[in-house]
Amino acid sequence: MQHPAIVPLRHHFKIQGGLALIYPWVDGEVLYHPTVSRHGGRSDPTSPMARFRKLPVAEILQSLDAILDAHLTVERAGFVAVDLYDGCLLYDFEAQRMTLCDLDEYRPGPFILEDERLPGSRRFMAPEEFCKGSTIGIRTTVFVLGRVLRLLLDAGDDERKWRGSPSQLRVIECATASDPADRYASVEALARAWRGACGGRC
């Protein structure tokens, strides 16, 4: 998949026990790195996530729109998001640019979950990602993207400091419905509803 917000895969080759993937260097800071969580993680005021959450809402909305737009490309390619979380979000504070990285778990979909759960962060994952035998499809991606919107446009991890509008929150509530049938049917539908709720400010 090729999109300005997705770090492109340049090369790959087999190594003992796996596959090596080669990507170009991209400036920015990963919003959350799990290996530094013991040092404060997202709650540390100097962390990339805390600094991102303090940006003007208009700048955050621009980043969220880039994430949604990239997933329109993902959807058109017939893939679904797996293991998308804030550790995949690389933000260049100087250039005000959001980039997606580490998307190597994305898979063609829909598919049936054959394991007990998919890899990923519980804070972002849909209920069906924890249910063996469930269908993982584009509505799963819609849920995960809804969680991205919710967590990045809130001033804190406790989700009590919403910085967006009531109409944006209603879009998120539909996107993250427990039953996949109650969610937007596609990323395209989610993006259209979100941009409508933004009033052209995305």
C-alpha positions in Angstrom: 0.0 0.0 0.0 1.3 3.5 -0.8 0.1 6.6 1.0 1.9 9.7 2.1 1.2 8.9 5.8 2.4 5.2 5.6 6.1 4.5 5.9 6.8 2.5 2.7 8.4 -0.9 2.7 11.6 -0.7 0.7 12.9 -4.3 0.8 12.6 -7.6 2.6 14.6 -10.8 2.9 14.5 -14.0 4.8 16.6 -14.5 7.9 16.9 -17.5 10.2 13.6 -17.9 11.9 11.8 -15.1 10.2 11.7 -12.2 7.8 13.6 -8.9 7.9 11.8 -5.8 6.7 13.6 -2.6 5.5 12.0 0.8 5.8 13.4 4.3 5.2 14.1 6.6 8.1 11.2 8.9 9.0 11.6 11.9 11.3 9.3 12.0 14.3 8.6 10.4 17.7 6.5 7.4 18.4 3.6 8.5 20.5 3.9 5.6 22.9 6.8 3.1 23.3 5.9 0.1 25.5 9.5 -0.4 26.6 9.6 3.0 28.3 6.2 2.7 30.1 8.0 1.8 33.4 9.5 5.3 33.3 6.2 7.1 33.2 4.9 6.3 29.7 1.9 8.3 28.5 1.4 10.0 31.8 4.9 11.6 31.8 4.4 15.3 30.8 7.5 15.2 28.7 6.4 12.0 26.8 5.4 12.3 23.1 1.8 11.4 23.8 1.4 14.0 26.6 3.0 16.7 24.3 0.8 15.6 21.4 -2.4 15.9 23.5 -1.5 19.5 24.4 -1.3 20.6 20.8 -4.0 22.9 19.4 -7.1 20.8 18.5 -6.9 21.9 14.8 -3.4 20.3 14.6 -4.6 17.1 16.2 -7.6 17.0 13.8 -5.2 17.3 10.9 -3.3 14.2 12.2 -6.4 12.2 12.8 -7.6 13.0 9.2 -4.2 11.7 7.9 -4.7 8.4 9.9 -8.2 8.0 8.5 -7.2 8.8 5.0 -4.3 6.2 5.1 -6.9 3.6 6.2 -9.0 4.4 3.1 -6.0 3.1 1.2 -5.8 0.1 3.5 -9.5 -0.6 2.9 -9.3 -0.3 -0.9 -6.4 -2.7 -0.8 -8.6 -5.3 0.9 -6.7 -5.3 4.2 -7.8 -4.9 7.8 -5.9 -3.3 10.7 -4.3 -5.7 13.2 -2.2 -4.4 16.1 -2.8 -0.7 15.4 -2.2 1.4 18.5 -0.3 4.5 19.6 3.0 2.7 19.1 2.3 2.8 15.4 1.9 6.6 15.3 5.0 8.6 14.5 4.6 12.3 14.9 7.0 15.0 13.7 6.4 18.0 16.0 8.4 20.3 13.9 6.8 19.5 10.6 3.4 18.8 12.2 3.2 15.5 10.3 1.7 12.2 11.4 3.1 9.0 9.9 2.0 5.4 10.4 4.7 2.8 11.0 5.0 -0.9 12.1 1.9 -2.1 10.3 3.3 -5.5 9.5 0.5 -7.3 11.3 -2.1 -6.0 8.9 -3.8 -8.8 7.0 -6.1 -9.4 4.0 -9.7 -9.6 5.3 -12.1 -10.6 6.3 -10.6 -13.6 8.1 -11.6 -15.9 10.9 -9.7 -15.6 14.1 -8.0 -19.0 14.7 -6.2 -18.1 17.9 -7.5 -17.0 21.3 -6.8 -13.3 20.5 -5.1 -11.1 18.1 -1.9 -9.2 19.0 -2.5 -5.6 20.0 -3.2 -3.1 22.8 -6.4 -3.8 24.7 -7.2 -0.1 24.8 -7.6 -0.1 21.0 -8.9 -3.6 20.2 -12.5 -4.6 19.3 -14.3 -7.2 21.3 -14.2 -9.8 18.5 -10.4 -9.6 18.5 -10.6 -11.6 21.8 -13.0 -14.3 20.5 -11.7 -17.4 18.7 -13.8 -18.1 15.7 -15.0 -14.6 15.2 -14.9 -12.7 11.9 -12.2 -10.0 11.7 -13.2 -7.5 9.0 -13.5 -3.9 8.0 -15.9 -3.2 10.9 -13.1 -4.3 13.2 -10.8 -1.7 11.6 -13.6 0.9 12.1 -13.7 0.1 15.8 -9.9 0.4 16.2 -9.9 3.7 14.3 -12.7 5.0 16.6 -10.5 4.2 19.6 -7.6 6.1 17.9 -9.9 9.1 17.5 -11.1 8.9 21.1 -7.8 8.5 22.7 -5.9 11.1 20.7 -8.5 13.8 21.1 -8.7 13.4 24.8 -6.3 15.2 27.2 -5.7 12.1 29.3 -5.7 8.3 29.5 -8.8 8.2 31.8 -10.9 9.6 28.9 -12.5 12.3 31.1 -11.0 15.3 29.3 -12.6 15.2 25.9 -11.3 18.1 23.7 -13.6 17.5 20.7 -17.3 18.3 20.0 -20.4 16.3 21.0 -21.0 15.4 17.4 -17.5 14.0 17.0 -18.1 12.0 20.2 -21.3 10.6 18.7 -19.4 9.4 15.6 -16.9 7.7 17.9 -19.7 6.0 19.8 -21.1 4.5 16.6 -17.7 3.4 15.4 -16.9 1.6 18.7 -20.3 -0.1 19.2 -19.8 -3.5 20.8 -21.8 -5.3 18.0 -20.0 -4.9 14.7 -23.4 -4.7 12.9 -24.0 -1.4 14.8 -20.8 0.2 13.6 -20.1 2.1 10.4 -20.0 -0.4 7.5 -16.7 0.8 6.2 -13.7 3.1 6.9 -15.1 5.3 4.1 -18.4 5.7 6.0 -16.5 6.5 9.2 -14.3 9.1 7.5 -17.3 10.7 5.9 -19.2 11.0 9.2 -16.1 12.2 11.0 -15.3 14.9 8.5 -18.9 16.0 8.6 -18.7 16.2 12.4 -15.5 18.3 12.0 -17.4 20.8 9.9 -14.6 20.9 7.3 -11.9 21.6 10.0 -10.2 18.3 9.6 
